[in-house]
C-alpha cells in the first residue's frame, strides 16, 4: 500500500483561502502535507475557531466518512499544500476493514456531529 505522501495529486491553498464551509457537502477529505488550516464553526453568526491543524494531519474526514454535510469550515491559515482523499479512496479501504471498526467509525462520527451541534 502506498504511503499517503506518495499519492500524485496535490492542491495548494494560499493563506486565507476558504477550502470549504460549514454545511457544504463533503466529498473530499484532506491530508496536510505542508502548512496549516483553521477549523471553525459558526456560533451566533460569528466564526469560532475549534482547532488549527498542521502538517501530517487530516481534516474534512467526518463528512467523508458519514456522507453528511461539513460540520465546520476550513480556511488555510498559511500557504498550505494538501493531498485530497476522495470518498471512493476511503470507502475502498473501509470495505476491507473489520466490521467492528466500521461500526466504531460510525459511532465516532455521530458523537462528533452531536458535539458540534451543541457548540452552535
N, CA, C and O atoms as a printed pandas DataFrame, in Angstrom:
     atom_number atom_name residue_name chain_id  residue_number  x_coord  y_coord  z_coord
0              1         N          UNK        A               1    0.850   -1.180    0.000
1              2        CA          UNK        A               1    0.000    0.000    0.000
2              3         C          UNK        A               1    0.895    1.242    0.000
3              4         O          UNK        A               1    1.819    1.327    0.810
4              5         N          UNK        A               2    0.639    2.211   -0.897
5              6        CA          UNK        A               2    1.489    3.399   -0.950
6              7         C          UNK        A               2    1.255    4.309    0.250
7              8         O          UNK        A               2    0.157    4.372    0.802
8              9         N          UNK        A               3    2.291    4.995    0.629
9             10        CA          UNK        A               3    2.149    5.983    1.694
10            11         C          UNK        A               3    1.324    7.149    1.173
11            12         O          UNK        A               3    1.320    7.416   -0.029
12            13         N          UNK        A               4    0.630    7.841    2.055
13            14        CA          UNK        A               4   -0.236    8.957    1.638
14            15         C          UNK        A               4    0.536   10.011    0.873
15            16         O          UNK        A               4    0.004   10.593   -0.072
16            17         N          UNK        A               5    1.781   10.274    1.256
17            18        CA          UNK        A               5    2.557   11.321    0.581
18            19         C          UNK        A               5    3.029   10.899   -0.798
19            20         O          UNK        A               5    3.561   11.722   -1.543
20            21         N          UNK        A               6    2.845    9.627   -1.156
21            22        CA          UNK        A               6    3.233    9.176   -2.476
22            23         C          UNK        A               6    2.086    9.291   -3.481
23            24         O          UNK        A               6    2.283    9.049   -4.672
24            25         N          UNK        A               7    0.897    9.656   -3.015
25            26        CA          UNK        A               7   -0.206    9.897   -3.940
26            27         C          UNK        A               7    0.156   11.097   -4.803
27            28         O          UNK        A               7    0.819   12.020   -4.330
28            29         N          UNK        A               8   -0.264   11.096   -6.043
29            30        CA          UNK        A               8    0.199   12.093   -7.007
30            31         C          UNK        A               8   -0.462   13.458   -6.824
31            32         O          UNK        A               8    0.226   14.478   -6.809
32            33         N          UNK        A               9   -1.750   13.486   -6.689
33            34        CA          UNK        A               9   -2.489   14.746   -6.706
34            35         C          UNK        A               9   -2.268   15.563   -5.437
35            36         O          UNK        A               9   -2.267   15.035   -4.325
36            37         N          UNK        A              10   -2.082   16.856   -5.636
37            38        CA          UNK        A              10   -1.948   17.791   -4.525
38            39         C          UNK        A              10   -2.744   19.051   -4.863
39            40         O          UNK        A              10   -2.928   19.394   -6.030
40            41         N          UNK        A              11   -3.209   19.725   -3.822
41            42        CA          UNK        A              11   -3.902   21.003   -4.010
42            43         C          UNK        A              11   -3.224   22.032   -3.130
43            44         O          UNK        A              11   -2.951   21.788   -1.955
44            45         N          UNK        A              12   -2.954   23.192   -3.722
45            46        CA          UNK        A              12   -2.334   24.298   -2.980
46            47         C          UNK        A              12   -3.407   25.322   -2.634
47            48         O          UNK        A              12   -4.235   25.682   -3.471
48            49         N          UNK        A              13   -3.378   25.784   -1.394
49            50        CA          UNK        A              13   -4.319   26.784   -0.915
50            51         C          UNK        A              13   -3.527   27.950   -0.324
51            52         O          UNK        A              13   -2.900   27.794    0.723
52            53         N          UNK        A              14   -3.544   29.110   -0.975
53            54        CA          UNK        A              14   -2.872   30.271   -0.382
54            55         C          UNK        A              14   -3.522   30.655    0.943
55            56         O          UNK        A              14   -4.704   30.389    1.159
56            57         N          UNK        A              15   -2.761   31.272    1.818
57            58        CA          UNK        A              15   -3.283   31.733    3.119
58            59         C          UNK        A              15   -4.565   32.525    2.908
59            60         O          UNK        A              15   -4.646   33.369    2.016
60            61         N          UNK        A              16   -5.564   32.244    3.738
61            62        CA          UNK        A              16   -6.845   32.945    3.670
62            63         C          UNK        A              16   -7.877   32.292    2.766
63            64         O          UNK        A              16   -9.033   32.715    2.752
64            65         N          UNK        A              17   -7.491   31.284    2.022
65            66        CA          UNK        A              17   -8.416   30.603    1.118
66            67         C          UNK        A              17   -9.416   29.756    1.908
67            68         O          UNK        A              17   -9.035   28.974    2.779
68            69         N          UNK        A              18  -10.703   29.925    1.588
69            70        CA          UNK        A              18  -11.734   29.068    2.171
70            71         C          UNK        A              18  -11.702   27.747    1.410
71            72         O          UNK        A              18  -11.936   27.712    0.202
72            73         N          UNK        A              19  -11.415   26.679    2.113
73            74        CA          UNK        A              19  -11.334   25.357    1.488
74            75         C          UNK        A              19  -12.728   24.739    1.405
75            76         O          UNK        A              19  -13.090   24.158    0.382
76            77         N          UNK        A              20  -13.497   24.860    2.462
77            78        CA          UNK        A              20  -14.913   24.517    2.444
78            79         C          UNK        A              20  -15.594   25.235    3.593
79            80         O          UNK        A              20  -14.953   25.704    4.533
80            81         N          UNK        A              21  -16.934   25.308    3.488
81            82        CA          UNK        A              21  -17.731   25.994    4.510
82            83         C          UNK        A              21  -18.629   24.996    5.238
83            84         O          UNK        A              21  -19.051   23.980    4.686
84            85         N          UNK        A              22  -18.899   25.323    6.485
85            86        CA          UNK        A              22  -19.852   24.555    7.288
86            87         C          UNK        A              22  -21.144   24.411    6.491
87            88         O          UNK        A              22  -21.654   25.390    5.946
88            89         N          UNK        A              23  -21.670   23.193    6.424
89            90        CA          UNK        A              23  -22.911   22.944    5.694
90            91         C          UNK        A              23  -22.715   22.486    4.262
91            92         O          UNK        A              23  -23.652   21.976    3.647
92            93         N          UNK        A              24  -21.513   22.656    3.712
93            94        CA          UNK        A              24  -21.232   22.173    2.357
94            95         C          UNK        A              24  -21.290   20.647    2.341
95            96         O          UNK        A              24  -21.078   20.004    3.369
96            97         N          UNK        A              25  -21.581   20.061    1.159
97            98        CA          UNK        A              25  -21.447   18.610    1.063
98            99         C          UNK        A              25  -19.972   18.235    1.161
99           100         O          UNK        A              25  -19.104   19.030    0.800
100          101         N          UNK        A              26  -19.687   17.036    1.644
101          102        CA          UNK        A              26  -18.297   16.631    1.824
102          103         C          UNK        A              26  -17.942   15.415    1.005
103          104         O          UNK        A              26  -18.305   14.295    1.365
104          105         N          UNK        A              27  -17.235   15.618   -0.094
105          106        CA          UNK        A              27  -16.841   14.513   -0.957
106          107         C          UNK        A              27  -15.334   14.243   -0.912
107          108         O          UNK        A              27  -14.847   13.271   -1.490
108          109         N          UNK        A              28  -14.606   15.124   -0.215
109          110        CA          UNK        A              28  -13.151   15.011   -0.153
110          111         C          UNK        A              28  -12.692   15.378    1.256
111          112         O          UNK        A              28  -13.189   16.333    1.853
112          113         N          UNK        A              29  -11.744   14.613    1.774
113          114        CA          UNK        A              29  -11.024   14.991    2.991
114          115         C          UNK        A              29   -9.623   15.375    2.537
115          116         O          UNK        A              29   -9.250   15.128    1.390
116          117         N          UNK        A              30   -8.854   15.972    3.420
117          118        CA          UNK        A              30   -7.525   16.432    3.038
118          119         C          UNK        A              30   -6.480   16.011    4.067
119          120         O          UNK        A              30   -6.719   16.036    5.274
120          121         N          UNK        A              31   -5.329   15.630    3.556
121          122        CA          UNK        A              31   -4.153   15.372    4.362
122          123         C          UNK        A              31   -3.221   16.552    4.140
123          124         O          UNK        A              31   -2.890   16.868    2.997
124          125         N          UNK        A              32   -2.793   17.208    5.214
125          126        CA          UNK        A              32   -1.944   18.394    5.083
126          127         C          UNK        A              32   -0.492   17.953    4.945
127          128         O          UNK        A              32    0.078   17.333    5.844
128          129         N          UNK        A              33    0.089   18.285    3.804
129          130        CA          UNK        A              33    1.494   17.982    3.576
130          131         C          UNK        A              33    2.369   19.096    4.159
131          132         O          UNK        A              33    3.345   18.826    4.859
132          133         N          UNK        A              34    2.015   20.339    3.865
133          134        CA          UNK        A              34    2.699   21.499    4.451
134          135         C          UNK        A              34    1.670   22.587    4.736
135          136         O          UNK        A              34    0.651   22.685    4.052
136          137         N          UNK        A              35    1.943   23.397    5.743
137          138        CA          UNK        A              35    1.053   24.499    6.058
138          139         C          UNK        A              35    0.155   24.203    7.246
139          140         O          UNK        A              35    0.428   23.311    8.050
140          141         N          UNK        A              36   -0.926   24.975    7.338
141          142        CA          UNK        A              36   -1.872   24.829    8.446
142          143         C          UNK        A              36   -3.247   25.308    8.009
143          144         O          UNK        A              36   -3.379   26.187    7.158
144          145         N          UNK        A              37   -4.274   24.706    8.614
145          146        CA          UNK        A              37   -5.663   25.023    8.293
146          147         C          UNK        A              37   -6.424   25.282    9.579
147          148         O          UNK        A              37   -6.325   24.522   10.542
148          149         N          UNK        A              38   -7.183   26.364    9.579
149          150        CA          UNK        A              38   -8.005   26.729   10.732
150          151         C          UNK        A              38   -9.399   26.146   10.540
151          152         O          UNK        A              38  -10.034   26.348    9.505
152          153         N          UNK        A              39   -9.861   25.424   11.547
153          154        CA          UNK        A              39  -11.187   24.817   11.525
154          155         C          UNK        A              39  -12.082   25.629   12.460
155          156         O          UNK        A              39  -11.757   25.824   13.631
156          157         N          UNK        A              40  -13.214   26.100   11.927
157          158        CA          UNK        A              40  -14.103   26.935   12.742
158          159         C          UNK        A              40  -15.553   26.544   12.513
159          160         O          UNK        A              40  -15.909   25.932   11.506
160          161         N          UNK        A              41  -16.368   26.915   13.473
161          162        CA          UNK        A              41  -17.809   26.666   13.405
162          163         C          UNK        A              41  -18.518   27.975   13.699
163          164         O          UNK        A              41  -18.101   28.738   14.571
164          165         N          UNK        A              42  -19.590   28.228   12.966
165          166        CA          UNK        A              42  -20.338   29.460   13.165
166          167         C          UNK        A              42  -21.218   29.343   14.402
167          168         O          UNK        A              42  -22.006   28.407   14.536
168          169         N          UNK        A              43  -21.071   30.313   15.305
169          170        CA          UNK        A              43  -21.867   30.389   16.523
170          171         C          UNK        A              43  -22.410   31.807   16.624
171          172         O          UNK        A              43  -21.642   32.768   16.669
172          173         N          UNK        A              44  -23.725   31.940   16.661
173          174        CA          UNK        A              44  -24.372   33.253   16.710
174          175         C          UNK        A              44  -23.878   34.166   15.592
175          176         O          UNK        A              44  -23.653   35.358   15.799
176          177         N          UNK        A              45  -23.712   33.584   14.402
177          178        CA          UNK        A              45  -23.326   34.369   13.234
178          179         C          UNK        A              45  -21.854   34.719   13.143
179          180         O          UNK        A              45  -21.443   35.439   12.233
180          181         N          UNK        A              46  -21.057   34.222   14.071
181          182        CA          UNK        A              46  -19.622   34.530   14.068
182          183         C          UNK        A              46  -18.813   33.231   14.086
183          184         O          UNK        A              46  -19.217   32.256   14.719
184          185         N          UNK        A              47  -17.666   33.219   13.391
185          186        CA          UNK        A              47  -16.839   32.004   13.414
186          187         C          UNK        A              47  -16.114   31.847   14.751
187          188         O          UNK        A              47  -15.556   32.805   15.287
188          189         N          UNK        A              48  -16.135   30.625   15.275
189          190        CA          UNK        A              48  -15.408   30.284   16.492
190          191         C          UNK        A              48  -14.386   29.216   16.103
191          192         O          UNK        A              48  -14.750   28.146   15.615
192          193         N          UNK        A              49  -13.111   29.518   16.323
193          194        CA          UNK        A              49  -12.055   28.587   15.948
194          195         C          UNK        A              49  -12.070   27.383   16.888
195          196         O          UNK        A              49  -11.989   27.526   18.108
196          197         N          UNK        A              50  -12.176   26.195   16.291
197          198        CA          UNK        A              50  -12.166   24.953   17.062
198          199         C          UNK        A              50  -10.766   24.359   17.151
199          200         O          UNK        A              50  -10.395   23.761   18.161
200          201         N          UNK        A              51   -9.991   24.533   16.078
201          202        CA          UNK        A              51   -8.663   23.938   16.034
202          203         C          UNK        A              51   -7.892   24.520   14.862
203          204         O          UNK        A              51   -8.479   25.027   13.906
204          205         N          UNK        A              52   -6.585   24.442   14.947
205          206        CA          UNK        A              52   -5.711   24.711   13.816
206          207         C          UNK        A              52   -4.897   23.451   13.614
207          208         O          UNK        A              52   -4.168   23.017   14.506
208          209         N          UNK        A              53   -5.029   22.864   12.427
209          210        CA          UNK        A              53   -4.352   21.601   12.134
210          211         C          UNK        A              53   -3.199   21.849   11.181
211          212         O          UNK        A              53   -3.293   22.669   10.268
212          213         N          UNK        A              54   -2.112   21.132   11.405
213          214        CA          UNK        A              54   -0.915   21.337   10.607
214          215         C          UNK        A              54   -0.489   20.088    9.868
215          216         O          UNK        A              54   -1.231   19.111    9.770
216          217         N          UNK        A              55    0.725   20.146    9.352
217          218        CA          UNK        A              55    1.281   19.067    8.535
218          219         C          UNK        A              55    1.169   17.715    9.237
219          220         O          UNK        A              55    1.408   17.586   10.437
220          221         N          UNK        A              56    0.797   16.717    8.443
221          222        CA          UNK        A              56    0.682   15.364    8.972
222          223         C          UNK        A              56   -0.685   15.026    9.534
223          224         O          UNK        A              56   -0.886   13.932   10.060
224          225         N          UNK        A              57   -1.636   15.962    9.427
225          226        CA          UNK        A              57   -2.983   15.714    9.970
226          227         C          UNK        A              57   -4.030   15.789    8.867
227          228         O          UNK        A              57   -3.811   16.388    7.815
228          229         N          UNK        A              58   -5.162   15.172    9.133
229          230        CA          UNK        A              58   -6.305   15.204    8.222
230          231         C          UNK        A              58   -7.328   16.224    8.702
231          232         O          UNK        A              58   -7.374   16.568    9.883
232          233         N          UNK        A              59   -8.146   16.700    7.768
233          234        CA          UNK        A              59   -9.347   17.466    8.117
234          235         C          UNK        A              59  -10.396   17.196    7.047
235          236         O          UNK        A              59  -10.072   16.815    5.922
236          237         N          UNK        A              60  -11.668   17.401    7.416
237          238        CA          UNK        A              60  -12.767   17.162    6.491
238          239         C          UNK        A              60  -13.204   15.713    6.425
239          240         O          UNK        A              60  -13.958   15.327    5.532
240          241         N          UNK        A              61  -12.735   14.914    7.362
241          242        CA          UNK        A              61  -12.983   13.473    7.298
242          243         C          UNK        A              61  -14.379   13.062    7.762
243          244         O          UNK        A              61  -14.888   12.028    7.328
244          245         N          UNK        A              62  -15.000   13.842    8.626
245          246        CA          UNK        A              62  -16.304   13.426    9.174
246          247         C          UNK        A              62  -17.356   13.350    8.068
247          248         O          UNK        A              62  -18.047   12.339    7.944
248          249         N          UNK        A              63  -17.485   14.395    7.273
249          250        CA          UNK        A              63  -18.462   14.395    6.181
250          251         C          UNK        A              63  -18.148   13.298    5.168
251          252         O          UNK        A              63  -19.052   12.713    4.572
252          253         N          UNK        A              64  -16.871   13.028    4.982
253          254        CA          UNK        A              64  -16.475   11.979    4.042
254          255         C          UNK        A              64  -16.867   10.598    4.587
255          256         O          UNK        A              64  -17.320    9.736    3.833
256          257         N          UNK        A              65  -16.692   10.396    5.874
257          258        CA          UNK        A              65  -16.987    9.099    6.487
258          259         C          UNK        A              65  -18.479    8.806    6.573
259          260         O          UNK        A              65  -18.912    7.684    6.309
260          261         N          UNK        A              66  -19.272    9.826    6.946
261          262        CA          UNK        A              66  -20.698    9.539    7.166
262          263         C          UNK        A              66  -21.634   10.096    6.095
263          264         O          UNK        A              66  -22.846    9.897    6.171
264          265         N          UNK        A              67  -21.086   10.790    5.101
265          266        CA          UNK        A              67  -21.905   11.282    3.997
266          267         C          UNK        A              67  -22.733   12.508    4.317
267          268         O          UNK        A              67  -23.541   12.935    3.492
268          269         N          UNK        A              68  -22.552   13.085    5.495
269          270        CA          UNK        A              68  -23.303   14.277    5.878
270          271         C          UNK        A              68  -22.638   15.553    5.400
271          272         O          UNK        A              68  -21.648   15.524    4.669
272          273         N          UNK        A              69  -23.201   16.673    5.827
273          274        CA          UNK        A              69  -22.640   17.982    5.492
274          275         C          UNK        A              69  -21.411   18.267    6.347
275          276         O          UNK        A              69  -21.182   17.612    7.364
276          277         N          UNK        A              70  -20.632   19.242    5.926
277          278        CA          UNK        A              70  -19.466   19.669    6.693
278          279         C          UNK        A              70  -19.924   20.214    8.037
279          280         O          UNK        A              70  -20.840   21.034    8.093
280          281         N          UNK        A              71  -19.296   19.769    9.120
281          282        CA          UNK        A              71  -19.670   20.227   10.457
282          283         C          UNK        A              71  -18.998   21.541   10.815
283          284         O          UNK        A              71  -19.386   22.199   11.780
284          285         N          UNK        A              72  -17.991   21.923   10.037
285          286        CA          UNK        A              72  -17.245   23.156   10.310
286          287         C          UNK        A              72  -16.688   23.686    8.998
287          288         O          UNK        A              72  -16.770   23.026    7.962
288          289         N          UNK        A              73  -16.127   24.874    9.054
289          290        CA          UNK        A              73  -15.460   25.480    7.900
290          291         C          UNK        A              73  -13.961   25.285    8.033
291          292         O          UNK        A              73  -13.437   25.119    9.134
292          293         N          UNK        A              74  -13.280   25.306    6.894
293          294        CA          UNK        A              74  -11.824   25.162    6.873
294          295         C          UNK        A              74  -11.232   26.273    6.018
295          296         O          UNK        A              74  -11.633   26.472    4.872
296          297         N          UNK        A              75  -10.268   26.999    6.594
297          298        CA          UNK        A              75   -9.603   28.108    5.903
298          299         C          UNK        A              75   -8.096   27.921    6.063
299          300         O          UNK        A              75   -7.612   27.623    7.154
300          301         N          UNK        A              76   -7.363   28.099    4.966
301          302        CA          UNK        A              76   -5.909   27.990    5.038
302          303         C          UNK        A              76   -5.373   29.097    5.947
303          304         O          UNK        A              76   -5.557   30.281    5.663
304          305         N          UNK        A              77   -4.714   28.711    7.037
305          306        CA          UNK        A              77   -4.155   29.681    7.983
306          307         C          UNK        A              77   -2.834   30.242    7.468
307          308         O          UNK        A              77   -2.397   31.317    7.879
308          309         N          UNK        A              78   -2.213   29.504    6.571
309          310        CA          UNK        A              78   -0.978   29.917    5.902
310          311         C          UNK        A              78   -0.966   29.197    4.563
311          312         O          UNK        A              78   -1.834   28.364    4.305
312          313         N          UNK        A              79   -0.007   29.501    3.715
313          314        CA          UNK        A              79    0.083   28.766    2.451
314          315         C          UNK        A              79    0.163   27.281    2.771
315          316         O          UNK        A              79    1.004   26.845    3.556
316          317         N          UNK        A              80   -0.733   26.508    2.147
317          318        CA          UNK        A              80   -0.903   25.103    2.528
318          319         C          UNK        A              80   -0.981   24.219    1.287
319          320         O          UNK        A              80   -1.607   24.577    0.289
320          321         N          UNK        A              81   -0.340   23.072    1.369
321          322        CA          UNK        A              81   -0.434   22.063    0.315
322          323         C          UNK        A              81   -1.065   20.815    0.926
323          324         O          UNK        A              81   -0.605   20.302    1.946
324          325         N          UNK        A              82   -2.127   20.341    0.281
325          326        CA          UNK        A              82   -2.875   19.184    0.786
326          327         C          UNK        A              82   -2.950   18.091   -0.259
327          328         O          UNK        A              82   -2.867   18.344   -1.461
328          329         N          UNK        A              83   -3.107   16.879    0.222
329          330        CA          UNK        A              83   -3.376   15.732   -0.626
330          331         C          UNK        A              83   -4.850   15.379   -0.421
331          332         O          UNK        A              83   -5.249   14.985    0.675
332          333         N          UNK        A              84   -5.665   15.521   -1.486
333          334        CA          UNK        A              84   -7.074   15.182   -1.339
334          335         C          UNK        A              84   -7.281   13.674   -1.273
335          336         O          UNK        A              84   -6.601   12.909   -1.956
336          337         N          UNK        A              85   -8.230   13.262   -0.440
337          338        CA          UNK        A              85   -8.608   11.858   -0.308
338          339         C          UNK        A              85  -10.100   11.791   -0.619
339          340         O          UNK        A              85  -10.914   12.374    0.097
340          341         N          UNK        A              86  -10.452   11.086   -1.676
341          342        CA          UNK        A              86  -11.851   11.032   -2.110
342          343         C          UNK        A              86  -12.635    9.989   -1.335
343          344         O          UNK        A              86  -12.071    9.120   -0.670
344          345         N          UNK        A              87  -13.938   10.099   -1.440
345          346        CA          UNK        A              87  -14.825    9.129   -0.796
346          347         C          UNK        A              87  -14.557    7.726   -1.337
347          348         O          UNK        A              87  -14.530    6.765   -0.568
348          349         N          UNK        A              88  -14.359    7.598   -2.646
349          350        CA          UNK        A              88  -14.070    6.282   -3.226
350          351         C          UNK        A              88  -12.785    5.689   -2.664
351          352         O          UNK        A              88  -12.732    4.497   -2.358
352          353         N          UNK        A              89  -11.751    6.511   -2.526
353          354        CA          UNK        A              89  -10.486    6.017   -1.971
354          355         C          UNK        A              89  -10.673    5.525   -0.538
355          356         O          UNK        A              89  -10.155    4.476   -0.157
356          357         N          UNK        A              90  -11.413    6.292    0.242
357          358        CA          UNK        A              90  -11.644    5.912    1.633
358          359         C          UNK        A              90  -12.560    4.691    1.733
359          360         O          UNK        A              90  -12.294    3.763    2.498
360          361         N          UNK        A              91  -13.632    4.705    0.956
361          362        CA          UNK        A              91  -14.587    3.594    1.006
362          363         C          UNK        A              91  -13.941    2.258    0.650
363          364         O          UNK        A              91  -14.264    1.232    1.248
364          365         N          UNK        A              92  -13.033    2.268   -0.319
365          366        CA          UNK        A              92  -12.390    1.014   -0.709
366          367         C          UNK        A              92  -11.578    0.423    0.439
367          368         O          UNK        A              92  -11.451   -0.796    0.546
368          369         N          UNK        A              93  -11.034    1.272    1.287
369          370        CA          UNK        A              93  -10.270    0.790    2.434
370          371         C          UNK        A              93  -11.198    0.366    3.583
371          372         O          UNK        A              93  -10.946   -0.631    4.259
372          373         N          UNK        A              94  -12.257    1.125    3.788
373          374        CA          UNK        A              94  -13.190    0.812    4.869
374          375         C          UNK        A              94  -13.930   -0.495    4.594
375          376         O          UNK        A              94  -14.203   -1.257    5.521
376          377         N          UNK        A              95  -14.258   -0.761    3.328
377          378        CA          UNK        A              95  -14.964   -2.005    2.987
378          379         C          UNK        A              95  -14.150   -3.234    3.369
379          380         O          UNK        A              95  -14.712   -4.287    3.670
380          381         N          UNK        A              96  -12.833   -3.101    3.356
381          382        CA          UNK        A              96  -11.961   -4.225    3.700
382          383         C          UNK        A              96  -11.643   -4.283    5.194
383          384         O          UNK        A              96  -10.937   -5.184    5.649
384          385         N          UNK        A              97  -12.162   -3.326    5.946
385          386        CA          UNK        A              97  -11.868   -3.272    7.383
386          387         C          UNK        A              97  -12.779   -4.221    8.153
387          388         O          UNK        A              97  -13.823   -4.650    7.662
388          389         N          UNK        A              98  -12.367   -4.525    9.340
389          390        CA          UNK        A              98  -13.145   -5.337   10.256
390          391         C          UNK        A              98  -14.508   -4.654   10.481
391          392         O          UNK        A              98  -14.550   -3.439   10.672
392          393         N          UNK        A              99  -15.623   -5.407   10.463
393          394        CA          UNK        A              99  -16.949   -4.810   10.679
394          395         C          UNK        A              99  -17.048   -4.029   11.995
395          396         O          UNK        A              99  -17.754   -3.024   12.068
396          397         N          UNK        A             100  -16.358   -4.480   13.009
397          398        CA          UNK        A             100  -16.358   -3.768   14.289
398          399         C          UNK        A             100  -15.751   -2.377   14.132
399          400         O          UNK        A             100  -16.239   -1.413   14.721
400          401         N          UNK        A             101  -14.702   -2.275   13.350
401          402        CA          UNK        A             101  -14.071   -0.988   13.086
402          403         C          UNK        A             101  -15.026   -0.054   12.339
403          404         O          UNK        A             101  -15.079    1.141   12.629
404          405         N          UNK        A             102  -15.772   -0.590   11.387
405          406        CA          UNK        A             102  -16.735    0.239   10.645
406          407         C          UNK        A             102  -17.814    0.786   11.581
407          408         O          UNK        A             102  -18.198    1.951   11.474
408          409         N          UNK        A             103  -18.298   -0.046   12.488
409          410        CA          UNK        A             103  -19.306    0.398   13.459
410          411         C          UNK        A             103  -18.723    1.472   14.371
411          412         O          UNK        A             103  -19.382    2.470   14.661
412          413         N          UNK        A             104  -17.514    1.271   14.811
413          414        CA          UNK        A             104  -16.844    2.246   15.666
414          415         C          UNK        A             104  -16.695    3.587   14.955
415          416         O          UNK        A             104  -16.924    4.631   15.566
416          417         N          UNK        A             105  -16.320    3.579   13.690
417          418        CA          UNK        A             105  -16.207    4.824   12.916
418          419         C          UNK        A             105  -17.548    5.533   12.825
419          420         O          UNK        A             105  -17.612    6.753   12.973
420          421         N          UNK        A             106  -18.624    4.785   12.582
421          422        CA          UNK        A             106  -19.959    5.388   12.512
422          423         C          UNK        A             106  -20.334    6.035   13.841
423          424         O          UNK        A             106  -20.872    7.142   13.869
424          425         N          UNK        A             107  -20.049    5.345   14.934
425          426        CA          UNK        A             107  -20.370    5.879   16.256
426          427         C          UNK        A             107  -19.564    7.137   16.553
427          428         O          UNK        A             107  -20.105    8.105   17.088
428          429         N          UNK        A             108  -18.277    7.134   16.212
429          430        CA          UNK        A             108  -17.437    8.314   16.433
430          431         C          UNK        A             108  -17.936    9.510   15.625
431          432         O          UNK        A             108  -17.973   10.631   16.132
432          433         N          UNK        A             109  -18.314    9.275   14.387
433          434        CA          UNK        A             109  -18.842   10.364   13.558
434          435         C          UNK        A             109  -20.115   10.951   14.176
435          436         O          UNK        A             109  -20.275   12.170   14.240
436          437         N          UNK        A             110  -21.011   10.083   14.626
437          438        CA          UNK        A             110  -22.250   10.548   15.252
438          439         C          UNK        A             110  -21.950   11.354   16.510
439          440         O          UNK        A             110  -22.586   12.379   16.755
440          441         N          UNK        A             111  -20.991   10.902   17.307
441          442        CA          UNK        A             111  -20.596   11.603   18.523
442          443         C          UNK        A             111  -20.021   12.981   18.203
443          444         O          UNK        A             111  -20.365   13.963   18.862
444          445         N          UNK        A             112  -19.161   13.062   17.211
445          446        CA          UNK        A             112  -18.560   14.345   16.827
446          447         C          UNK        A             112  -19.623   15.293   16.295
447          448         O          UNK        A             112  -19.627   16.473   16.646
448          449         N          UNK        A             113  -20.519   14.799   15.460
449          450        CA          UNK        A             113  -21.604   15.646   14.948
450          451         C          UNK        A             113  -22.477   16.176   16.090
451          452         O          UNK        A             113  -22.847   17.350   16.106
452          453         N          UNK        A             114  -22.796   15.305   17.031
453          454        CA          UNK        A             114  -23.616   15.709   18.166
454          455         C          UNK        A             114  -22.942   16.821   18.963
455          456         O          UNK        A             114  -23.586   17.801   19.338
456          457         N          UNK        A             115  -21.649   16.667   19.218
457          458        CA          UNK        A             115  -20.907   17.704   19.954
458          459         C          UNK        A             115  -20.796   18.996   19.156
459          460         O          UNK        A             115  -20.861   20.083   19.729
460          461         N          UNK        A             116  -20.632   18.893   17.855
461          462        CA          UNK        A             116  -20.555   20.092   17.005
462          463         C          UNK        A             116  -21.877   20.864   17.049
463          464         O          UNK        A             116  -21.878   22.095   17.061
464          465         N          UNK        A             117  -22.990   20.148   17.072
465          466        CA          UNK        A             117  -24.306   20.799   17.145
466          467         C          UNK        A             117  -24.466   21.553   18.461
467          468         O          UNK        A             117  -25.071   22.625   18.494
468          469         N          UNK        A             118  -23.932   21.004   19.531
469          470        CA          UNK        A             118  -24.020   21.665   20.836
470          471         C          UNK        A             118  -23.246   22.972   20.868
471          472         O          UNK        A             118  -23.622   23.901   21.583
472          473         N          UNK        A             119  -22.167   23.050   20.099
473          474        CA          UNK        A             119  -21.354   24.278   20.067
474          475         C          UNK        A             119  -22.169   25.418   19.468
475          476         O          UNK        A             119  -22.056   26.564   19.901
476          477         N          UNK        A             120  -22.994   25.098   18.466
477          478        CA          UNK        A             120  -23.790   26.132   17.803
478          479         C          UNK        A             120  -24.905   26.576   18.724
479          480         O          UNK        A             120  -25.698   27.445   18.359
